[in-house]
Each structure stands twice: as C-alpha cells, then as structure tokens.
Amino acid sequence: MELKWLEDFLCLSQHLNFSRAANERHVTQSALSRRIKQLEAWVGVPLVDRSTYPIRLTLAGQSFLARAHDAVGLLTHARDELSARYTPMMEVLSFATLNTLSLTFFPALMAQIEKNGDNFRTRFSDPHPSFLGNVSTLLNGNCDFLLTYAHPLVSQMDNLKNFPYLSLGYEKVIPVCAADAAGQPMHRLKNGTLPTEYLRYRDTTFFAQVLDPLVETRGLNLNMVYENGMAVGLKAMAVSGQGVAWIPQSLMPDEWKRGILVRAGQEEYDLDVEIRVYRSQRFRTDYAERFWRRATTLAAKDINWWQS
C-alpha cells in the first residue's frame, strides 16, 4: 500500500469527480482511477460507487474515509517530527495561500511581523488550481499555515472549522472594467436584455463560489467571454477592454488610482471578504509557534492595518 493511494482517495472524496481530483493530484484521470482500484484491491472491498453521477463513496468507503484521514495525518506528523528532530537544516515556515494574497497581503504581513526584529524564513507550498486544493494542504498536514480569504457562502470553509485561525483584515472586491477616452466604463453591469461581457473565475476557485450566487440573486445578464483561475489574469483582460471582472482592490492600486480600471457597477455589487490565517492543529516546531504568537499580536491591532 502506498501513501499516495490514500491521498488520492481523500482528494476524490472531496471532489466526487475523477477529472477534478486528477487535476488536483496532477495526474491523468486514468492514472488516478488505476490507483484508486489498487487501493480498493488492498482494502478488499469497493470504496467508490462509480454507477452514479456524481460518484459517491460506498458504505465501506465512508467508513474507511476517517481512517484514511487519520493515517495520512499520523504519517505526515511522524515525518515532520523526525525531520525537525534529526535533519540538520534551517527551519522554514510553509504556507499554503491563494495567489492574490501571495502577491498583495503576504509581503505586508511579513513586514509587520518582522518590524520588531524577528526574522522568519518562509516558503509557499506547491500551488493548487483550486481553493479546495489549498485547504487540503493544511488538512493533510503538508504546511504550517493557510493564508486565505473567507466568506460564509464558501461551503468548503466548513472543512476548516476545527483549525485555529486569526482574522487579519478585510478585502473589498470590486466589479471593474477598462475606461473609455472620456473616463467612463466601457462595460456596465445591468439587468437588461443586452448582456455584459463577463470575465469569470474558474469553478474551482474561491471567488467563483461567492460570485456565482451574487450574480444570480442580482439578476445580472452576463455573457462569459473569458475564464481564468487567477485574479491577476482576469485583471489583465479587464485592462485590455475585454469585459467586467471582480478584482480585489489591493491587486489594482495603480490601475485604480490612474483610472485605467473603473467601476462597472454600483457599490451594491461589491464583495467584502475576510482575510484569515489558519494554523495546523498542533505546531510542528517551536519556530511555527513563535510566528503564531507574533501574528496573534498583530491581529489584535486595527483590523485594516495593512491598508493604511
């Protein structure tokens, strides 16, 4: 039995879709299916009911799921504990994070935490194309911290309910588009019969799970002309005049100030999201615990310190 079979099974149990799980695991769909079958052969019973759409776990699979979580967590913790104790190397804090926060919030966070003379070596864990992938990095014990946006409409936040977190600030996400020669929006959000050209987040991203309900409840008539998993890619298309995109304000300070990007809708269409940092359920090193103490002190300050 291989550890990757268990990790594959955990990923599949979250997506209940072989294609999405394979994408998350960076393997082909056929390779993932083969590895799940190998796990089933090792266990001795079917774990996945492939006769339904979407697929679902069998009763045996549901029973095995908790044990698979425990096994992966136990092995990962044992690896990290041994590594921390016997590997003669510098300690490095590992962060799973969303792409936008890695570009905007993370540098400001580290600057504030290190202001009083503390210095931390950090790295980002392997990037994931989906929000759930970043969450799973923490769930599986493969990072020290998860830096993420949070919103009650994102059901996958429930996976983190047992993990300690700090609220570090808020971000405003604004529907924007390029300005014409007169400084007016080239595209406008509206409810009429003529659709607005729309630059959309990919289904598996955090923002898609928040924006799709917002668009539906507001009755907006949108024509999706481009899709991307990253806000920076959507921003580039918005600047080029291709349509409307919801962009975090911290990602477009220059474009916003210079009027390159302007509002495409009223403030009622804005989205407010919280910024949180989650930690593993138990610190892997004293180094990680020291960082958490500094972050806790920072969180007790003005919640929007980083935008001042």
LUMGURO-824908 format. One record per residue (C-alpha): x, z, y. Coordinates in steps of 0.25 Angstrom, whole numbers, plus 5000, padded with zeros to 4 digits. Example, Ala and Ser with C-alpha at 12.3 -4.5 7.8 and 13.67 -1.06 7.14 Angstrom:
BEGIN
504950314982 505550294996 
//
This chain:
BEGIN
500050005000 500549965014 500350045027 499949905034 498749895024 498150025029 498449985044 497749845041 496549925035 496450015047 496449895056 495449825048 494549945048 494549945063 494249795065 493449765053 493949625055 495149565047 495449465058 495549565069 496249665060 497249565056 497549525071 497749675074 498749695062 499449565066 499249495052 498449385047 496949405042 497349365028 498549465028 497649575033 496649545022 497649545012 498249675016 496849745016 496649695002 497949744998 497549885003 496149874996 496949844983 497849964985 496650054988 495849994977 494549974984 494049874995 494149935009 493549815017 492149755015 492449605018 491049555015 490549605029 490749555043 491349625049 492149685037 491949835034 492649935027 492149975013 491750115010 493150135003 493750065016 493050165025 493550285016 494950225016 495050205031 495250355035 496350365024 497050235029 497050295044 497650425039 498650355030 499150265041 499150375051 499950465042 500950365038 501150325053 501350465057 502350495046 503150365050 503150415065 503450555061 504650515053 505050415063 505050515074 505850615066 506950525060 507050405068 508250415078 507550335089 506950355103 505550395104 504550295109 503150315112 502250205106 500950155114 499850065110 499250015122 498349905128 499149785134 498549805148 498949955148 500349925143 500549835156 499849925166 499550065163 500750105153 501850085163 501150165173 500850275163 502350285158 502850285173 501950405176 502250485163 503750465165 503750495180 504250635178 505450595170 504850575156 505250445149 504550395137 504950275128 503750195125 503350065118 502049995115 501549975100 501249835095 500249775103 498849745097 497849635101 496649735100 496249865106 496049925092 497449885088 498049975099 497050085095 497450075081 498950085085 498650225089 497650255077 498750215067 499850295073 500650185078 500850225092 500950355100 499950315111 498850225114 498650175129 497350115130 496050085139 494850165134 493350135136 492150185129 491650045125 492850025116 492450075103 493850075097 494150195107 493450275096 494650265087 495450345097 494450465098 495450555090 496650525098 497050605111 497150525124 497350535139 496550465149 497550405159 496750315168 495750205170 495850055172 494849965179 494649835172 494049725182 493449585179 494349495187 494649345189 495449255198 495149245213 494849105219 495449055232 494449145240 494849265232 493449265225 493349285210 493449155202 492549205191 491449315193 490649395183 489249365183 487949375175 487449235178 487349115169 488749055173 489749135164 491049195170 492349155163 492849275156 494249315151 493949405139 494749515132 494849495117 493849565108 494849665102 495349715116 494949845123 494349775135 493449675127 492749795121 492449855134 492149725142 491249655132 490149765133 490349755148 490149605149 488949615140 488249725148 488449665161 487949535156 489149455161 489149305158 490549275154 491249155147 492449195140 493549095143 494749175138 495049295129 496349385129 496649515123 497549565135 497049585149 498349525155 497949395148 496549395154 497149435168 498049305167 496849215164 495949285175 497049255185 497049115181 495549105185 495049095171 493949195172 493649345173 494349455165 494249605165 495649655169 496249795170 496549815185 497949875182 498249735176 498049655188 498549735200 499249615207 498149515204 497049615209 497749645222 498049505225 496649455222 497149365211 496149435202 494749475208 493549545203 492649455195 491449555195 490949685201 491549825198 490349845189 491149755179 492449835180 492849915168 493550045168 494350095156 495150215153 496650225150 496950315139 498250345131 497950395117 499050465108 499150475093 498550595087 499850665085 501150645093 502150565085 503350625093 503550725104 503850615113 502450565112 501950705115 502750715127 502250575132 500750625130 501050755138 501450665150 500250575148 499350695148 499950745161 499750605167 498250595162 497950725170 498250655183 497350555191 496750465180 497150345188 498550385191 499050255187 498250165196 498750245209 
//
